[in-house]
């Protein structure tokens, strides 16, 4: 069995975001976040929005548990 040059992962072509070093992934993702904030496209939840989202998440989970 031959191993790939990317640590021996089976079926890995060694290309793409998922095959990158985790530190490099963080760096690229950070750049994307900074660009989104600079362009005004980023959304930051305030505590009220977060609380509302949590309620929705938990209520839908309870409904599915009752089935």
DSSP file (Angstrom, degrees, kcal/mol; ACC not computed):
  #  RESIDUE AA STRUCTURE BP1 BP2  ACC     N-H-->O    O-->H-N    N-H-->O    O-->H-N    TCO  KAPPA ALPHA  PHI   PSI    X-CA   Y-CA   Z-CA
    1    1 A X              0   0    0      0, 0.0     2,-0.3     0, 0.0     0, 0.0   0.000 360.0 360.0 360.0 129.2    0.0    0.0    0.0
    2    2 A X        -     0   0    0      1,-0.0     2,-0.3     0, 0.0     0, 0.0  -0.666 360.0-144.4 -89.8 143.3    1.4    3.4   -1.0
    3    3 A X        -     0   0    0     -2,-0.3     7,-0.1     7,-0.1     4,-0.1  -0.817  16.7-118.5-106.5 149.7    1.2    6.3    1.3
    4    4 A X     >  -     0   0    0     -2,-0.3     4,-0.9     5,-0.3     3,-0.4  -0.303  25.5-111.8 -78.7 168.0    0.6    9.9    0.1
    5    5 A X  T  4 S+     0   0    0      1,-0.2     2,-0.3     2,-0.2    -1,-0.1   0.527 105.3  78.7 -77.2  -4.5    3.1   12.7    0.8
    6    6 A X  T  4 S-     0   0    0      6,-0.2     3,-0.4     3,-0.2    -1,-0.2  -0.285 129.1 -65.8-100.6  47.8    0.6   14.3    3.2
    7    7 A X  T  4 S-     0   0    0     -3,-0.4    -2,-0.2    -2,-0.3    -1,-0.1   0.601  85.7 -70.1  86.4  11.7    1.1   12.1    6.2
    8    8 A X  S  < S+     0   0    0     -4,-0.9     2,-0.3     1,-0.2    -1,-0.2   0.692  74.9 165.9  82.7  18.3   -0.2    8.9    4.7
    9    9 A X    >   -     0   0    0     -3,-0.4     3,-1.3     1,-0.1    -5,-0.3  -0.545  38.9-120.2 -70.5 127.9   -3.9    9.7    4.6
   10   10 A X  T 3  S+     0   0    0     -2,-0.3     3,-0.1     1,-0.2    -1,-0.1  -0.455  91.4   4.8 -66.5 136.2   -5.7    7.3    2.4
   11   11 A X  T 3  S+     0   0    0      1,-0.2     2,-0.5    -2,-0.2    -1,-0.2   0.539  93.1 138.2  71.6   6.6   -7.4    8.8   -0.6
   12   12 A X    <   -     0   0    0     -3,-1.3    -1,-0.2     1,-0.1    -6,-0.2  -0.739  39.8-165.6 -90.0 127.6   -6.0   12.3    0.1
   13   13 A X        -     0   0    0     -2,-0.5    -1,-0.1     2,-0.2     3,-0.1   0.573  39.0-123.0 -85.2  -8.7   -4.8   14.2   -2.9
   14   14 A X  S    S+     0   0    0      1,-0.3     2,-0.3    -8,-0.1    -2,-0.1   0.640  76.0 111.9  76.8  12.7   -3.0   16.7   -0.7
   15   15 A X        +     0   0    0      5,-0.0    -1,-0.3     3,-0.0     4,-0.3  -0.828  48.3  36.5-117.2 157.1   -4.9   19.5   -2.2
   16   16 A X  S >  S-     0   0    0     -2,-0.3     3,-0.6     1,-0.1     4,-0.4  -0.079  91.9 -65.8  95.2 168.1   -7.5   21.9   -0.8
   17   17 A X  G >  S+     0   0    0      1,-0.2     3,-1.4     2,-0.2    -1,-0.1   0.876 124.6  56.7 -61.6 -43.1   -8.3   23.6    2.4
   18   18 A X  G 3  S+     0   0    0      1,-0.3    -1,-0.2    -3,-0.1    -2,-0.1   0.762 104.5  53.0 -66.1 -25.1   -8.9   20.5    4.5
   19   19 A X  G <  S+     0   0    0     -3,-0.6    -1,-0.3    -4,-0.3    -2,-0.2   0.514  90.2 104.4 -88.6  -3.5   -5.5   19.0    3.7
   20   20 A X  S <  S-     0   0    0     -3,-1.4     2,-0.1    -4,-0.4    -5,-0.0  -0.292  87.5 -86.2 -75.1 160.9   -3.6   22.1    4.9
   21   21 A X    >>  -     0   0    0      1,-0.1     4,-2.1     4,-0.0     3,-0.5  -0.442  40.3-122.4 -58.8 134.1   -1.7   22.4    8.1
   22   22 A X  H 3> S+     0   0    0      1,-0.2     4,-2.3     2,-0.2     5,-0.2   0.834 112.0  55.5 -54.4 -34.8   -4.2   23.5   10.8
   23   23 A X  H 3> S+     0   0    0      2,-0.2     4,-2.0     1,-0.2    -1,-0.2   0.908 107.9  48.1 -65.7 -40.3   -2.1   26.7   11.5
   24   24 A X  H <> S+     0   0    0     -3,-0.5     4,-2.3     2,-0.2    -2,-0.2   0.882 109.2  54.0 -67.4 -37.5   -2.3   27.7    7.8
   25   25 A X  H  X S+     0   0    0     -4,-2.1     4,-2.7     1,-0.2     5,-0.2   0.927 108.6  49.2 -59.5 -45.0   -6.1   27.1    7.9
   26   26 A X  H  X S+     0   0    0     -4,-2.3     4,-2.4     1,-0.2    -2,-0.2   0.897 110.0  51.4 -61.7 -40.8   -6.4   29.4   10.9
   27   27 A X  H  X S+     0   0    0     -4,-2.0     4,-1.9     2,-0.2    -1,-0.2   0.930 112.7  44.4 -63.5 -45.5   -4.4   32.1    9.2
   28   28 A X  H  X S+     0   0    0     -4,-2.3     4,-1.9     2,-0.2    -2,-0.2   0.913 113.9  49.8 -66.2 -43.2   -6.5   32.0    6.0
   29   29 A X  H  X S+     0   0    0     -4,-2.7     4,-2.2     1,-0.2    -1,-0.2   0.882 109.1  53.1 -63.4 -37.9   -9.8   31.9    8.0
   30   30 A X  H  X S+     0   0    0     -4,-2.4     4,-2.4    -5,-0.2    -1,-0.2   0.906 106.9  51.4 -63.1 -42.4   -8.6   34.9   10.0
   31   31 A X  H  X S+     0   0    0     -4,-1.9     4,-2.2     1,-0.2    -1,-0.2   0.893 109.4  51.1 -61.9 -39.1   -7.9   36.9    6.9
   32   32 A X  H  X S+     0   0    0     -4,-1.9     4,-2.2     2,-0.2    -2,-0.2   0.903 109.8  49.4 -64.8 -41.2  -11.4   36.1    5.6
   33   33 A X  H  X S+     0   0    0     -4,-2.2     4,-2.0     2,-0.2    -2,-0.2   0.906 111.1  49.0 -64.0 -42.3  -12.9   37.3    8.9
   34   34 A X  H  X S+     0   0    0     -4,-2.4     4,-2.3     1,-0.2    -2,-0.2   0.902 111.3  49.9 -64.2 -40.9  -10.9   40.5    8.8
   35   35 A X  H  X S+     0   0    0     -4,-2.2     4,-2.1     1,-0.2     6,-0.2   0.889 108.7  52.6 -65.1 -39.2  -11.9   41.2    5.2
   36   36 A X  H  X>S+     0   0    0     -4,-2.2     5,-1.9     1,-0.2     6,-1.3   0.899 110.7  47.2 -64.4 -40.5  -15.6   40.6    6.0
   37   37 A X  H ><5S+     0   0    0     -4,-2.0     3,-0.6     4,-0.2    -2,-0.2   0.917 111.5  50.5 -67.0 -42.5  -15.5   43.1    8.9
   38   38 A X  H 3<5S+     0   0    0     -4,-2.3    -2,-0.2     1,-0.2    -1,-0.2   0.862 112.8  46.0 -64.1 -35.6  -13.7   45.7    6.7
   39   39 A X  H 3<5S-     0   0    0     -4,-2.1    -1,-0.2    -5,-0.2    -2,-0.2   0.574 113.6-117.3 -85.1  -8.5  -16.3   45.3    3.9
   40   40 A X  T <<5S+     0   0    0     -4,-0.7    -3,-0.2    -3,-0.6    -4,-0.1   0.607  85.0 112.7  85.5  11.9  -19.2   45.5    6.4
   41   41 A X      < +     0   0    0     -5,-1.9    -4,-0.2    -6,-0.2     2,-0.2   0.567  47.7  99.6 -92.7  -9.9  -20.5   42.0    5.6
   42   42 A X        -     0   0    0     -6,-1.3     2,-0.5    -9,-0.1    -9,-0.0  -0.509  59.8-149.9 -80.3 145.9  -19.7   40.4    8.9
   43   43 A X        -     0   0    0     -2,-0.2     2,-0.5     2,-0.0    -2,-0.1  -0.960   6.1-163.4-117.0 131.4  -22.5   39.9   11.5
   44   44 A X        -     0   0    0     -2,-0.5     2,-0.2     0, 0.0    -2,-0.0  -0.964  17.9-134.2-114.7 124.1  -21.8   40.0   15.2
   45   45 A X        -     0   0    0     -2,-0.5     2,-0.2     4,-0.1    -2,-0.0  -0.537  14.7-147.3 -72.5 135.3  -24.5   38.6   17.5
   46   46 A X     >  -     0   0    0     -2,-0.2     4,-2.3     1,-0.1     5,-0.2  -0.498  35.9 -96.0 -89.8 175.2  -25.4   40.7   20.5
   47   47 A X  H  > S+     0   0    0      1,-0.2     4,-2.2     2,-0.2     5,-0.1   0.846 124.1  53.3 -64.5 -33.0  -26.4   38.9   23.7
   48   48 A X  H  > S+     0   0    0      2,-0.2     4,-2.3     1,-0.2    -1,-0.2   0.923 110.3  46.9 -67.5 -43.1  -30.2   39.3   22.9
   49   49 A X  H  > S+     0   0    0      1,-0.2     4,-2.5     2,-0.2    -2,-0.2   0.908 112.6  50.3 -63.3 -41.4  -29.8   37.7   19.5
   50   50 A X  H  X S+     0   0    0     -4,-2.3     4,-2.2     2,-0.2    -2,-0.2   0.902 109.8  50.0 -63.0 -41.9  -27.7   34.9   20.9
   51   51 A X  H  X S+     0   0    0     -4,-2.2     4,-2.1     2,-0.2    -1,-0.2   0.918 111.5  48.8 -62.9 -44.0  -30.3   34.2   23.6
   52   52 A X  H  X S+     0   0    0     -4,-2.3     4,-2.2     1,-0.2    -2,-0.2   0.906 110.7  50.3 -63.0 -42.8  -33.1   34.1   21.0
   53   53 A X  H  X S+     0   0    0     -4,-2.5     4,-2.4     1,-0.2    -1,-0.2   0.895 109.6  51.9 -63.1 -39.6  -31.1   31.7   18.8
   54   54 A X  H  X S+     0   0    0     -4,-2.2     4,-2.7     2,-0.2     5,-0.2   0.890 107.8  51.6 -63.6 -40.3  -30.5   29.4   21.8
   55   55 A X  H  X S+     0   0    0     -4,-2.1     4,-2.5     2,-0.2     5,-0.2   0.926 111.2  47.6 -62.5 -44.2  -34.2   29.3   22.5
   56   56 A X  H  X S+     0   0    0     -4,-2.2     4,-2.0     1,-0.2    -2,-0.2   0.918 112.9  48.9 -63.3 -43.2  -35.0   28.4   19.0
   57   57 A X  H  X S+     0   0    0     -4,-2.4     4,-1.6     1,-0.2    -2,-0.2   0.926 114.6  43.9 -62.9 -46.1  -32.3   25.7   19.0
   58   58 A X  H  X S+     0   0    0     -4,-2.7     4,-2.0     1,-0.2    -1,-0.2   0.860 111.7  52.9 -71.3 -35.1  -33.4   24.2   22.2
   59   59 A X  H  X S+     0   0    0     -4,-2.5     4,-1.8    -5,-0.2    -1,-0.2   0.895 109.8  48.1 -68.8 -37.6  -37.1   24.3   21.4
   60   60 A X  H  X S+     0   0    0     -4,-2.0     4,-1.7    -5,-0.2    -1,-0.2   0.854 110.6  52.3 -70.3 -32.6  -36.6   22.4   18.1
   61   61 A X  H  X S+     0   0    0     -4,-1.6     4,-1.7    -5,-0.2    -2,-0.2   0.898 108.1  50.6 -68.1 -40.5  -34.4   19.8   19.9
   62   62 A X  H  X S+     0   0    0     -4,-2.0     4,-1.1     1,-0.2    -2,-0.2   0.883 108.4  53.0 -65.5 -38.0  -37.2   19.2   22.5
   63   63 A X  H  < S+     0   0    0     -4,-1.8     3,-0.4     1,-0.2     4,-0.4   0.913 110.2  46.7 -63.2 -42.3  -39.8   18.7   19.8
   64   64 A X  H >< S+     0   0    0     -4,-1.7     3,-0.7     1,-0.2    -1,-0.2   0.800 107.5  57.8 -72.5 -27.1  -37.6   16.1   18.0
   65   65 A X  H 3< S+     0   0    0     -4,-1.7    -1,-0.2     1,-0.2    -2,-0.2   0.776  99.9  59.0 -70.9 -26.0  -37.0   14.3   21.3
   66   66 A X  T 3<        0   0    0     -4,-1.1    -1,-0.2    -3,-0.4    -2,-0.2   0.596 360.0 360.0 -80.0 -11.6  -40.7   13.8   21.9
   67   67 A X    <         0   0    0     -3,-0.7    -1,-0.2    -4,-0.4    -2,-0.1   0.480 360.0 360.0 -72.9 360.0  -41.3   11.9   18.7
